[in-house]
Amino acid sequence: MTTSTTGSPLSAPAASPASLHLAVIGAGPVGLALALHAARRLPQARICVHDRLPASHDVTADPRTLALSQGSVVELRRLGVWDAMAEQAEPIRCVHVSQQQPGLMELLGRGAAPALRIRAEDERVEQLGAVIPYGRLVAPMRAAWLAACAREPQRLSAPWGRPVLDVRTVPAGVEVDLATELPGEGADPCGERGRLVETHHLAVIAEGGVYTEQARRAVTRDYRQSAWVGTVEVEGGEPGCAYERFTPQGPVALLPLPGLIERPGQATRRRFSLVWCVDSGDDPVAGLNDAQRLAGLTHLLPGEVGRLAGIGPLKCFPLGLNAERTLVRGRTVRIGNAAQTLHPVAGQGLNLGLRDAHELVRRLAASDDVDQALRRVEWQRAPDRWAMIAATDFLARSFTWNLPGLGTLRGSALAALEQAGPLKSLLARRMMFGQR
């Protein structure tokens, strides 16, 4: 899909959110959250959600794992979809952050390596967030949108199964080009007969894709790291705890998954989603068998995790930063991965996108003029966006720097943050709810 602009960014005529024609491109969690929220807050608006996958596509089979902050859980509950997915989610009740390199406390022989531990009870919340498979998150949201379309077909629609080929700014607002036939049906999607053109006041692009498939944006960085993603089985450890371990090659994260594994003659095991980031140019994982990968992870991870007892198949993905400088261009808005694709070091990409969606709808509902609302969205979202982009970029790179004494300095910083109650609480709130 391409986007283009003809005319000045504000050449479109003034439009009221009450009579808005809104196109949402991408029926993933961010696009659907925006559509569901807009359907409630903008009861007179006409909203159309486009997606290349047909409505019959079974998304529950998608095994990708997503980390939701508590703010995102609250948002999904507000949208009325959380109850349908809650049983498939595993609460995160604590987060354990440490580094593999020797820290000051280890060098001084004063016990365990420095670590930062954030607990839900210390922040007076039931959980810090939750972990859920992508398909189990998206399926209830798709069902909720289709149900809303059935209730109000005159203003809500879901013409799924037709790729969006182009989005253009025009004097009337935006034009959305759709393929009228799917690839393989004999159509030429680039020809006139293969296109259907729709005009809307506003288009929101929430279809981001993965880093390697994206056109390069204004702010980009190739981390020269790859993420090996899969699942591991663990005996022992603390229930509901997520682990982040910084190593010289990149971070390793374990996110707790729902359910226990009971096998005859074996101790009870828990499942974790694994994200193992390594140097792409010197990949230590690619040539290993499962036993060797388990041994390597055991060496990297702290003892608090428990005993790593099993590992599933791993897939490898290149990592990079790819972000737009602005969310808004004319009457086209980018949110979620379409606006900023981040390193997974903090697991905040989806949460940032959901905040994008919520604020966009909130500003549209509070304003009598769409263009004025978009200017406010751009201004209001900038601090949260750039703080998270800068933080993930810094973490992704800085823990791979191997200057003399730097490991000790980082260990000292973790130890100090662990003891600094108010500062640690501020960090926890920022990760749960973003910058407000």
DRENBA-495396 format. One line per 8 residues: number of its first residue (from 1); their letters; for each residue x, y, z of N, C-alpha, C. Coordinates in steps of 0.2 Angstrom, whole numbers, always signed. Example, Ala and Ser with C-alpha at 12.3 -4.5 7.8 and 13.67 -1.06 7.14 Angstrom:
2
1> AS> +66/-28/+39/+62/-22/+39/+66/-16/+39  +64/-11/+35/+68/-5/+36/+64/+0/+39
***
This chain:
436
1> MTTSTTGS> +4/-6/+0/+0/+0/+0/+4/+6/+0  +2/+11/-4/+6/+18/-4/+1/+23/-2  +5/+29/+0/+1/+35/+2/+4/+40/-2  +0/+45/-4/+2/+51/-7/-2/+57/-6  +1/+63/-7/-3/+69/-5/-3/+73/-11  -9/+76/-12/-10/+81/-18/-13/+87/-14  -10/+93/-15/-13/+99/-12/-10/+100/-5  -11/+105/-2/-8/+107/+5/-12/+102/+10
9> PLSAPAAS> -8/+101/+16/-11/+97/+21/-18/+98/+23  -20/+105/+23/-26/+107/+26/-31/+110/+20  -30/+107/+14/-34/+109/+9/-41/+106/+9  -42/+101/+13/-48/+97/+13/-53/+102/+17  -59/+102/+15/-64/+107/+18/-65/+105/+25  -68/+109/+29/-69/+108/+36/-74/+103/+37  -73/+98/+42/-78/+93/+43/-80/+93/+50  -86/+91/+52/-88/+90/+59/-87/+83/+60
17> PASLHLAV> -84/+81/+66/-84/+74/+68/-91/+71/+68  -96/+75/+69/-103/+72/+70/-105/+69/+63  -103/+72/+57/-104/+69/+51/-98/+66/+47  -94/+64/+51/-87/+61/+48/-88/+55/+45  -85/+54/+39/-84/+48/+35/-77/+46/+37  -76/+40/+40/-70/+38/+43/-68/+31/+40  -62/+31/+37/-59/+24/+34/-54/+22/+39  -54/+16/+42/-49/+13/+46/-46/+7/+42
25> IGAGPVGL> -39/+8/+41/-36/+3/+36/-32/-2/+41  -34/-8/+42/-31/-13/+46/-35/-15/+51  -37/-21/+51/-41/-24/+56/-37/-28/+61  -32/-25/+63/-28/-28/+69/-30/-25/+76  -27/-26/+81/-29/-24/+88/-30/-16/+88  -25/-13/+85/-25/-5/+85/-31/-3/+81  -32/-5/+75/-37/-2/+71/-44/-4/+73  -45/-10/+76/-51/-12/+79/-53/-8/+85
33> ALALHAAR> -48/-7/+89/-49/-3/+95/-51/+4/+93  -48/+7/+88/-50/+14/+86/-57/+13/+84  -59/+9/+79/-66/+8/+76/-71/+7/+82  -70/+3/+86/-75/+1/+92/-76/+8/+96  -70/+11/+98/-71/+17/+102/-74/+23/+98  -73/+23/+91/-76/+29/+87/-83/+27/+87  -85/+21/+86/-92/+19/+85/-96/+21/+91  -93/+21/+97/-97/+24/+103/-97/+31/+104
41> RLPQARIC> -91/+34/+103/-90/+41/+105/-92/+46/+99  -93/+43/+93/-95/+47/+87/-101/+44/+84  -107/+44/+88/-113/+40/+86/-116/+42/+79  -114/+48/+76/-117/+50/+69/-112/+48/+64  -106/+46/+65/-100/+45/+60/-101/+39/+57  -99/+39/+50/-99/+33/+46/-92/+30/+46  -91/+24/+48/-85/+21/+50/-84/+14/+45  -79/+14/+42/-78/+8/+37/-71/+5/+39
49> VHDRLPAS> -70/-1/+41/-64/-4/+42/-62/-9/+37  -56/-8/+34/-54/-12/+28/-48/-16/+31  -48/-22/+28/-43/-27/+29/-42/-32/+24  -36/-34/+22/-34/-38/+17/-37/-45/+18  -38/-47/+24/-40/-54/+26/-48/-54/+26  -51/-59/+24/-58/-60/+24/-61/-61/+31  -67/-59/+31/-70/-60/+38/-70/-68/+40  -70/-72/+35/-70/-79/+37/-63/-82/+39
57> HDVTADPR> -58/-78/+39/-51/-80/+41/-51/-81/+48  -48/-87/+50/-48/-89/+57/-41/-86/+60  -42/-81/+64/-36/-77/+67/-34/-81/+73  -38/-85/+76/-36/-88/+82/-30/-93/+82  -28/-95/+76/-22/-99/+75/-16/-95/+75  -16/-89/+75/-10/-85/+75/-6/-85/+82  +0/-88/+82/+3/-90/+88/+7/-84/+92  +7/-78/+88/+11/-73/+91/+9/-71/+98
65> TLALSQGS> +13/-69/+102/+12/-67/+109/+12/-59/+110  +8/-56/+113/+8/-49/+114/+8/-48/+122  +11/-42/+124/+12/-40/+131/+7/-34/+131  +2/-34/+135/-2/-29/+136/-1/-25/+143  +0/-19/+143/+1/-15/+149/-6/-15/+153  -6/-13/+159/-12/-12/+163/-17/-7/+160  -14/-2/+157/-18/+3/+154/-21/+1/+147  -18/-4/+144/-21/-7/+138/-27/-12/+140
73> VVELRRLG> -26/-15/+146/-31/-20/+148/-37/-16/+150  -36/-10/+153/-42/-5/+155/-45/-3/+149  -42/-1/+144/-45/+1/+138/-49/-4/+134  -46/-11/+134/-50/-16/+131/-57/-18/+135  -56/-17/+142/-62/-18/+146/-67/-12/+145  -65/-6/+144/-69/-1/+142/-73/-2/+135  -69/-5/+131/-72/-6/+124/-77/-12/+124  -77/-16/+130/-82/-21/+131/-80/-28/+128
81> VWDAMAEQ> -73/-29/+127/-71/-35/+124/-66/-39/+128  -64/-36/+134/-59/-39/+138/-62/-46/+141  -68/-46/+143/-71/-52/+146/-71/-58/+142  -71/-57/+135/-71/-62/+130/-64/-65/+129  -59/-62/+131/-52/-64/+130/-48/-65/+137  -51/-63/+143/-48/-63/+149/-45/-70/+151  -49/-75/+149/-47/-82/+151/-41/-84/+147  -40/-81/+141/-34/-83/+137/-28/-79/+139
89> AEPIRCVH> -28/-75/+144/-23/-70/+145/-20/-72/+152  -13/-71/+153/-10/-73/+159/-8/-66/+162  -10/-65/+168/-8/-58/+172/-1/-58/+173  +2/-52/+172/+9/-51/+174/+8/-47/+181  +11/-51/+186/+10/-48/+193/+17/-45/+195  +22/-47/+192/+29/-44/+194/+33/-44/+187  +38/-39/+187/+43/-39/+182/+50/-39/+185  +54/-43/+183/+61/-44/+185/+66/-42/+180
97> VSQQQPGL> +70/-37/+181/+75/-34/+176/+82/-35/+179  +86/-38/+175/+93/-38/+177/+98/-38/+171  +104/-39/+172/+109/-39/+167/+114/-45/+168  +117/-48/+163/+121/-53/+164/+128/-51/+166  +130/-45/+163/+137/-43/+165/+138/-42/+172  +144/-43/+175/+145/-42/+182/+143/-35/+184  +140/-34/+190/+138/-28/+192/+142/-26/+199  +141/-20/+201/+146/-18/+207/+145/-23/+213
105> MELLGRGA> +138/-25/+214/+137/-29/+220/+141/-36/+219  +141/-38/+213/+144/-45/+212/+152/-44/+213  +154/-39/+210/+162/-38/+211/+164/-37/+218  +159/-34/+222/+161/-33/+229/+159/-39/+233  +157/-44/+230/+155/-50/+234/+150/-49/+239  +145/-45/+237/+139/-44/+242/+133/-47/+240  +133/-53/+237/+127/-57/+236/+125/-57/+229  +118/-57/+228/+116/-58/+221/+117/-52/+217
113> APALRIRA> +116/-53/+210/+117/-48/+205/+112/-43/+206  +113/-36/+205/+108/-31/+206/+102/-33/+201  +96/-31/+203/+90/-32/+199/+85/-28/+201  +81/-26/+196/+75/-21/+198/+69/-26/+198  +65/-25/+203/+59/-29/+204/+53/-25/+205  +48/-25/+200/+42/-21/+201/+36/-26/+202  +32/-24/+207/+27/-29/+209/+20/-25/+209  +15/-29/+207/+8/-26/+206/+6/-23/+213
121> EDERVEQL> +7/-27/+218/+4/-26/+225/+8/-19/+228  +14/-18/+226/+18/-12/+228/+15/-6/+224  +12/-7/+218/+9/-1/+215/+1/-1/+216  -1/-5/+220/-9/-6/+222/-13/-7/+216  -11/-11/+212/-15/-13/+206/-16/-21/+206  -21/-23/+203/-21/-31/+203/-16/-34/+198  -14/-31/+193/-9/-33/+189/-5/-28/+185  +1/-29/+183/+5/-24/+179/+3/-24/+172
129> GAVIPYGR> +0/-29/+170/-2/-30/+163/-4/-38/+162  -4/-40/+156/-6/-47/+154/-3/-49/+148  -2/-55/+147/+1/-58/+141/-4/-62/+137  -5/-62/+131/-11/-65/+127/-8/-67/+120  -10/-72/+117/-9/-74/+110/-12/-69/+106  -9/-67/+100/-12/-62/+96/-19/-64/+93  -20/-70/+91/-26/-73/+89/-32/-72/+94  -30/-74/+100/-35/-73/+106/-37/-66/+107
137> LVAPMRAA> -33/-62/+106/-34/-55/+107/-39/-52/+101  -37/-53/+95/-40/-50/+89/-47/-54/+88  -47/-60/+89/-54/-63/+87/-60/-60/+90  -60/-59/+97/-65/-56/+100/-67/-49/+98  -61/-45/+96/-62/-38/+93/-65/-39/+86  -63/-43/+82/-66/-44/+76/-74/-46/+76  -75/-50/+81/-82/-52/+82/-86/-46/+85  -83/-42/+89/-87/-36/+92/-88/-31/+86
145> WLAACARE> -83/-30/+81/-85/-26/+76/-90/-28/+71  -90/-35/+69/-95/-37/+65/-102/-37/+68  -102/-38/+74/-108/-37/+78/-111/-30/+78  -106/-26/+79/-108/-18/+78/-111/-17/+71  -107/-19/+66/-110/-18/+59/-116/-21/+58  -118/-27/+61/-124/-30/+60/-130/-26/+63  -128/-22/+69/-133/-18/+72/-134/-12/+68  -129/-9/+66/-130/-2/+62/-127/-3/+55
153> PQRLSAPW> -130/-6/+51/-127/-7/+44/-127/-1/+40  -131/+4/+42/-131/+10/+38/-125/+15/+39  -121/+14/+45/-116/+18/+46/-109/+14/+48  -109/+8/+49/-103/+4/+51/-103/-2/+46  -97/-3/+43/-96/-8/+38/-89/-11/+39  -88/-17/+36/-82/-21/+36/-81/-25/+30  -79/-21/+24/-78/-24/+18/-71/-28/+18  -70/-33/+22/-64/-36/+22/-63/-41/+16
161> GRPVLDVR> -56/-42/+15/-54/-47/+10/-52/-43/+4  -52/-37/+4/-49/-33/-2/-44/-28/+0  -38/-29/-2/-32/-25/+0/-33/-18/-2  -30/-14/+2/-30/-6/+1/-24/-5/-3  -24/-2/-9/-19/-1/-14/-15/+6/-13  -19/+11/-11/-17/+17/-11/-21/+22/-6  -18/+27/-3/-22/+32/+0/-20/+38/-2  -24/+43/-4/-22/+49/-7/-26/+55/-4
169> TVPAGVEV> -22/+60/-2/-25/+66/+0/-28/+70/-6  -35/+72/-6/-38/+76/-11/-42/+81/-8  -44/+86/-12/-48/+92/-9/-54/+90/-5  -57/+84/-6/-63/+82/-3/-61/+78/+4  -55/+77/+5/-53/+73/+11/-47/+68/+9  -49/+62/+8/-44/+56/+6/-48/+52/+1  -44/+49/-3/-47/+44/-8/-43/+37/-6  -47/+32/-5/-44/+25/-3/-46/+21/-10
177> DLATELPG> -40/+18/-12/-41/+13/-18/-41/+6/-15  -46/+3/-17/-46/-4/-15/-46/-9/-21  -43/-15/-20/-43/-20/-26/-50/-23/-26  -53/-24/-32/-60/-26/-32/-59/-34/-32  -54/-37/-34/-53/-44/-34/-47/-46/-30  -47/-52/-27/-41/-54/-23/-36/-57/-28  -29/-56/-26/-24/-60/-30/-26/-67/-32  -25/-69/-38/-26/-76/-39/-33/-77/-42
185> EGADPCGE> -37/-72/-42/-44/-72/-46/-44/-69/-53  -38/-68/-55/-37/-66/-62/-37/-58/-63  -37/-55/-58/-38/-47/-58/-31/-44/-59  -30/-39/-62/-24/-35/-62/-25/-29/-57  -23/-30/-50/-24/-25/-45/-22/-18/-47  -17/-17/-52/-15/-11/-54/-19/-8/-59  -23/-11/-63/-27/-9/-68/-33/-6/-66  -36/-2/-70/-42/+2/-68/-48/-2/-66
193> RGRLVETH> -48/-8/-70/-54/-13/-68/-53/-16/-62  -47/-16/-59/-45/-20/-53/-46/-15/-47  -48/-9/-48/-48/-4/-42/-56/-2/-41  -57/+0/-35/-63/+3/-33/-60/+9/-28  -63/+15/-30/-61/+21/-26/-66/+24/-22  -64/+25/-15/-69/+27/-10/-66/+34/-8  -71/+39/-6/-69/+45/-4/-71/+46/+4  -67/+48/+8/-69/+49/+15/-66/+55/+18
201> HLAVIAEG> -69/+58/+23/-66/+64/+26/-59/+62/+29  -58/+56/+32/-52/+55/+36/-50/+48/+35  -44/+46/+34/-41/+39/+34/-36/+38/+40  -37/+33/+43/-32/+31/+49/-29/+24/+46  -23/+24/+46/-19/+18/+44/-16/+15/+50  -18/+9/+51/-16/+5/+57/-13/-2/+55  -11/-2/+49/-9/-8/+46/-1/-7/+45  +3/-10/+50/+10/-8/+50/+14/-13/+47
209> GVYTEQAR> +13/-20/+48/+17/-25/+46/+23/-25/+50  +28/-30/+48/+34/-31/+52/+40/-26/+49  +45/-25/+52/+50/-21/+51/+53/-22/+44  +55/-28/+42/+58/-30/+36/+54/-28/+30  +47/-28/+31/+43/-27/+25/+40/-20/+24  +43/-16/+28/+40/-9/+28/+45/-4/+24  +42/+1/+21/+46/+6/+17/+49/+10/+23  +55/+12/+22/+59/+16/+27/+56/+23/+28
217> RAVTRDYR> +55/+25/+34/+52/+31/+36/+57/+36/+38  +55/+42/+41/+59/+47/+43/+65/+46/+48  +63/+42/+53/+67/+40/+58/+68/+32/+58  +74/+30/+56/+75/+23/+55/+82/+21/+58  +82/+15/+61/+89/+12/+63/+89/+4/+62  +94/+2/+59/+94/-6/+59/+99/-8/+65  +96/-11/+70/+100/-13/+76/+105/-19/+74  +104/-22/+68/+109/-27/+67/+108/-33/+72
225> QSAWVGTV> +102/-33/+74/+100/-39/+79/+94/-43/+76  +94/-49/+78/+88/-53/+76/+85/-56/+83  +78/-57/+82/+75/-59/+88/+73/-67/+87  +75/-71/+91/+72/-78/+90/+66/-79/+95  +61/-81/+92/+54/-80/+96/+51/-87/+96  +49/-89/+102/+46/-96/+103/+43/-96/+110  +43/-103/+113/+41/-104/+119/+46/-108/+123  +46/-108/+130/+50/-112/+134/+46/-115/+140
233> EVEGGEPG> +48/-120/+142/+44/-123/+148/+49/-122/+154  +46/-120/+160/+51/-119/+166/+48/-123/+172  +52/-125/+176/+50/-128/+182/+52/-124/+188  +48/-122/+193/+49/-117/+198/+48/-110/+196  +51/-106/+199/+51/-99/+198/+44/-96/+201  +43/-89/+200/+38/-86/+203/+32/-85/+198  +26/-88/+200/+20/-87/+195/+19/-80/+193  +17/-79/+187/+15/-72/+185/+21/-67/+184
241> CAYERFTP> +27/-70/+184/+33/-65/+184/+36/-65/+177  +37/-59/+174/+40/-58/+168/+47/-56/+169  +52/-58/+165/+59/-57/+166/+62/-54/+160  +66/-49/+161/+70/-46/+156/+77/-46/+158  +81/-49/+154/+89/-50/+155/+93/-47/+150  +97/-42/+151/+101/-39/+147/+108/-42/+146  +110/-44/+140/+116/-47/+139/+120/-43/+134  +126/-45/+133/+131/-41/+129/+128/-42/+121
249> QGPVALLP> +124/-47/+119/+122/-47/+112/+115/-44/+112  +111/-43/+117/+105/-40/+116/+100/-43/+122  +94/-40/+123/+90/-43/+128/+87/-49/+127  +85/-53/+133/+82/-59/+133/+75/-58/+137  +70/-60/+135/+63/-58/+138/+59/-65/+139  +57/-66/+145/+52/-72/+146/+45/-69/+148  +40/-70/+145/+33/-68/+147/+29/-74/+149  +26/-73/+154/+22/-79/+157/+16/-80/+152
257> LPGLIERP> +14/-87/+151/+9/-89/+147/+3/-92/+151  -3/-92/+149/-8/-95/+153/-7/-103/+153  -10/-106/+159/-10/-113/+159/-4/-117/+162  -5/-122/+165/+1/-126/+168/+2/-133/+164  +8/-135/+163/+9/-142/+160/+10/-147/+165  +5/-152/+165/+6/-158/+169/+7/-164/+165  +13/-167/+167/+15/-173/+164/+16/-179/+169  +14/-185/+168/+16/-190/+173/+23/-191/+174
265> GQATRRRF> +25/-191/+180/+32/-192/+182/+37/-185/+182  +33/-180/+180/+37/-173/+179/+34/-168/+184  +39/-164/+186/+36/-158/+190/+32/-153/+186  +27/-150/+189/+23/-145/+185/+27/-140/+182  +25/-138/+176/+29/-133/+172/+25/-128/+170  +28/-122/+169/+24/-116/+166/+27/-114/+160  +23/-112/+155/+25/-110/+149/+27/-102/+148  +32/-100/+145/+34/-93/+144/+35/-92/+136
273> SLVWCVDS> +33/-86/+134/+35/-84/+128/+42/-81/+128  +46/-83/+123/+53/-81/+123/+54/-76/+118  +58/-71/+119/+61/-66/+114/+68/-66/+116  +72/-69/+111/+80/-69/+112/+83/-65/+107  +86/-59/+109/+89/-55/+104/+96/-56/+104  +99/-57/+97/+106/-58/+96/+109/-54/+91  +115/-54/+90/+119/-50/+85/+118/-54/+78  +115/-51/+73/+113/-54/+67/+120/-56/+63
281> GDDPVAGL> +125/-52/+64/+131/-54/+61/+135/-60/+64  +134/-61/+70/+137/-66/+74/+132/-70/+78  +127/-73/+75/+121/-77/+78/+123/-83/+81  +123/-83/+88/+125/-89/+92/+119/-94/+92  +113/-93/+90/+108/-97/+91/+106/-101/+85  +108/-99/+79/+105/-102/+72/+108/-109/+72  +114/-111/+74/+116/-117/+72/+116/-122/+78  +112/-120/+83/+111/-125/+89/+105/-129/+89
289> NDAQRLAG> +105/-135/+92/+100/-139/+93/+96/-137/+99  +90/-140/+100/+86/-138/+106/+90/-139/+113  +93/-144/+114/+97/-145/+120/+102/-140/+121  +106/-138/+116/+111/-132/+116/+108/-126/+117  +102/-124/+114/+98/-118/+115/+96/-118/+123  +94/-123/+125/+92/-123/+132/+98/-122/+137  +103/-125/+135/+109/-124/+139/+112/-116/+139  +111/-113/+133/+113/-106/+132/+109/-102/+136
297> LTHLLPGE> +102/-103/+135/+97/-99/+139/+98/-99/+147  +100/-105/+149/+101/-106/+156/+107/-102/+158  +112/-102/+154/+118/-98/+156/+116/-91/+156  +112/-88/+152/+110/-81/+151/+106/-79/+157  +101/-83/+158/+95/-80/+163/+97/-81/+170  +94/-77/+174/+95/-77/+182/+92/-84/+185  +95/-86/+190/+92/-92/+194/+85/-91/+196  +82/-84/+197/+76/-83/+199/+70/-86/+194
305> VGRLAGIG> +72/-87/+188/+68/-89/+183/+65/-96/+184  +70/-101/+187/+68/-108/+188/+72/-112/+184  +70/-118/+183/+74/-123/+179/+71/-123/+172  +75/-121/+167/+72/-122/+160/+72/-129/+158  +66/-132/+156/+66/-139/+155/+64/-141/+148  +62/-136/+144/+60/-138/+137/+59/-132/+133  +60/-133/+126/+60/-127/+122/+56/-129/+115  +52/-125/+113/+49/-126/+107/+52/-123/+101
313> PLKCFPLG> +50/-124/+95/+53/-122/+89/+53/-114/+89  +59/-111/+86/+60/-104/+87/+60/-101/+79  +57/-95/+79/+57/-92/+72/+62/-85/+73  +65/-83/+68/+70/-78/+68/+67/-72/+64  +67/-65/+67/+65/-59/+64/+70/-54/+65  +72/-50/+60/+77/-45/+60/+73/-39/+64  +77/-35/+68/+75/-30/+72/+77/-23/+70  +73/-18/+70/+75/-11/+69/+70/-6/+71
321> LNAERTLV> +71/+0/+71/+67/+6/+72/+65/+9/+66  +58/+10/+65/+56/+13/+59/+50/+18/+61  +51/+24/+61/+45/+29/+64/+44/+35/+60  +38/+37/+59/+36/+43/+56/+38/+49/+61  +40/+55/+58/+41/+61/+63/+34/+63/+65  +29/+62/+61/+22/+65/+63/+17/+59/+62  +12/+60/+66/+6/+55/+65/+2/+57/+60  +1/+64/+59/-4/+67/+54/-1/+70/+48
329> RGRTVRIG> -4/+68/+42/-2/+71/+36/-8/+72/+32  -10/+79/+32/-17/+80/+29/-22/+77/+33  -27/+73/+29/-32/+70/+32/-30/+62/+33  -24/+61/+33/-22/+54/+34/-18/+53/+41  -20/+49/+45/-17/+48/+52/-14/+41/+52  -8/+40/+54/-5/+34/+55/-4/+32/+63  -6/+26/+65/-6/+25/+72/-3/+18/+73  -1/+16/+79/+2/+9/+80/+9/+8/+76
337> NAAQTLHP> +9/+2/+73/+15/+0/+70/+16/+4/+63  +10/+7/+61/+11/+11/+55/+14/+18/+56  +14/+20/+62/+18/+26/+64/+24/+25/+67  +25/+19/+71/+31/+18/+74/+32/+11/+76  +37/+8/+73/+39/+1/+74/+45/+1/+78  +45/-2/+84/+50/-2/+89/+53/-8/+90  +59/-8/+94/+63/-14/+96/+58/-17/+102  +58/-24/+102/+53/-27/+107/+56/-27/+114
345> VAGQGLNL> +61/-23/+116/+65/-23/+122/+60/-22/+128  +55/-17/+127/+51/-16/+133/+44/-18/+131  +42/-21/+126/+36/-24/+124/+30/-19/+124  +32/-13/+121/+27/-7/+122/+24/-5/+115  +26/-8/+110/+23/-6/+103/+16/-6/+103  +12/-11/+105/+5/-12/+105/+2/-7/+109  +5/-6/+115/+2/-2/+120/+2/+6/+118  +8/+7/+115/+8/+14/+112/+3/+15/+107
353> GLRDAHEL> +2/+10/+102/-3/+11/+97/-10/+11/+100  -12/+8/+105/-19/+8/+108/-20/+15/+111  -14/+18/+114/-15/+25/+116/-16/+30/+111  -12/+29/+105/-14/+33/+99/-21/+33/+97  -24/+27/+97/-31/+26/+95/-36/+30/+99  -34/+29/+106/-39/+31/+111/-39/+39/+111  -33/+42/+110/-32/+49/+110/-35/+52/+104  -34/+49/+98/-37/+51/+92/-45/+52/+92
361> VRRLAASD> -48/+47/+95/-55/+47/+95/-57/+52/+100  -54/+52/+106/-56/+57/+111/-55/+64/+108  -50/+66/+105/-50/+73/+102/-55/+74/+96  -57/+69/+92/-62/+70/+87/-69/+71/+91  -70/+68/+96/-76/+68/+100/-77/+75/+103  -71/+78/+105/-71/+84/+109/-71/+90/+105  -70/+90/+98/-70/+95/+94/-75/+96/+89  -76/+102/+86/-81/+103/+81/-78/+103/+74
369> DVDQALRR> -71/+103/+74/-68/+103/+68/-63/+98/+67  -63/+93/+62/-58/+88/+61/-51/+90/+61  -49/+95/+57/-42/+97/+56/-40/+100/+63  -44/+104/+67/-42/+106/+73/-40/+100/+78  -44/+95/+78/-43/+89/+82/-37/+86/+80  -35/+85/+74/-29/+82/+71/-23/+86/+74  -23/+92/+74/-18/+96/+76/-17/+95/+83  -22/+94/+87/-21/+93/+94/-19/+86/+96
377> VEWQRAPD> -21/+81/+92/-18/+74/+92/-11/+74/+91  -8/+78/+86/-1/+78/+85/+3/+81/+90  +0/+86/+93/+4/+89/+99/+3/+85/+105  -2/+82/+107/-3/+79/+113/+0/+72/+113  +1/+69/+107/+4/+62/+107/+12/+62/+107  +14/+68/+105/+21/+68/+104/+26/+66/+110  +24/+69/+116/+29/+67/+122/+29/+60/+123  +23/+56/+123/+22/+49/+124/+26/+45/+119
385> RWAMIAAT> +25/+47/+113/+28/+44/+107/+35/+44/+107  +38/+50/+108/+45/+51/+107/+49/+49/+114  +46/+49/+119/+49/+46/+126/+49/+39/+125  +44/+35/+122/+45/+28/+121/+50/+26/+116  +50/+30/+110/+54/+28/+105/+61/+29/+107  +63/+35/+111/+70/+36/+113/+72/+31/+119  +67/+29/+123/+69/+24/+128/+70/+17/+125  +66/+15/+121/+67/+8/+118/+74/+8/+114
393> DFLARSFT> +75/+13/+110/+81/+14/+106/+87/+14/+111  +87/+18/+116/+93/+18/+121/+94/+11/+124  +88/+8/+126/+89/+1/+129/+92/-4/+125  +89/-4/+118/+91/-9/+113/+99/-8/+112  +102/-2/+112/+108/-1/+110/+113/-1/+116  +111/+2/+122/+116/+4/+127/+118/-3/+131  +114/-8/+131/+116/-14/+135/+120/-18/+131  +122/-16/+124/+127/-20/+120/+133/-17/+120
401> WNLPGLGT> +134/-11/+123/+140/-7/+123/+145/-10/+129  +151/-12/+127/+155/-16/+131/+161/-11/+133  +160/-5/+135/+166/-1/+137/+168/-3/+144  +174/-2/+146/+177/-4/+153/+173/-1/+158  +170/-4/+163/+167/-2/+169/+159/+0/+167  +157/-1/+161/+150/+1/+160/+145/-4/+163  +147/-11/+163/+143/-16/+166/+142/-14/+173  +147/-12/+177/+147/-11/+184/+142/-5/+185
409> LRGSALAA> +143/+0/+180/+139/+6/+181/+131/+5/+180  +130/+0/+175/+123/-2/+174/+120/-6/+180  +124/-10/+183/+122/-14/+188/+121/-9/+194  +125/-4/+195/+124/+0/+201/+117/+4/+200  +116/+6/+193/+110/+10/+192/+104/+5/+193  +104/-1/+192/+98/-5/+193/+97/-6/+201  +103/-7/+204/+102/-7/+212/+100/-1/+215  +102/+5/+212/+99/+11/+215/+92/+12/+213
417> LEQAGPLK> +90/+10/+207/+83/+11/+206/+78/+6/+210  +81/+0/+211/+77/-4/+216/+76/-2/+222  +80/+3/+225/+80/+5/+232/+76/+12/+232  +75/+15/+226/+72/+22/+225/+65/+21/+224  +61/+20/+230/+54/+18/+229/+50/+23/+225  +50/+30/+226/+46/+34/+222/+48/+34/+214  +54/+33/+213/+56/+33/+206/+54/+27/+203  +55/+21/+206/+53/+15/+204/+45/+15/+202
425> SLLARRMM> +42/+18/+207/+34/+18/+206/+33/+22/+200  +36/+28/+199/+35/+32/+193/+37/+28/+186  +42/+24/+186/+44/+20/+181/+38/+15/+179  +36/+12/+185/+30/+7/+184/+24/+10/+181  +22/+16/+184/+16/+19/+181/+17/+21/+174  +23/+23/+172/+24/+25/+165/+24/+19/+160  +26/+13/+163/+26/+7/+158/+18/+5/+158  +14/+6/+163/+7/+4/+163/+3/+8/+159
433> FGQR> +4/+15/+160/-1/+19/+157/+2/+24/+152  +9/+24/+151/+11/+29/+146/+12/+36/+150  +15/+40/+146/+16/+47/+148/+10/+51/+148  +7/+54/+153/+1/+58/+153/+2/+65/+154
***
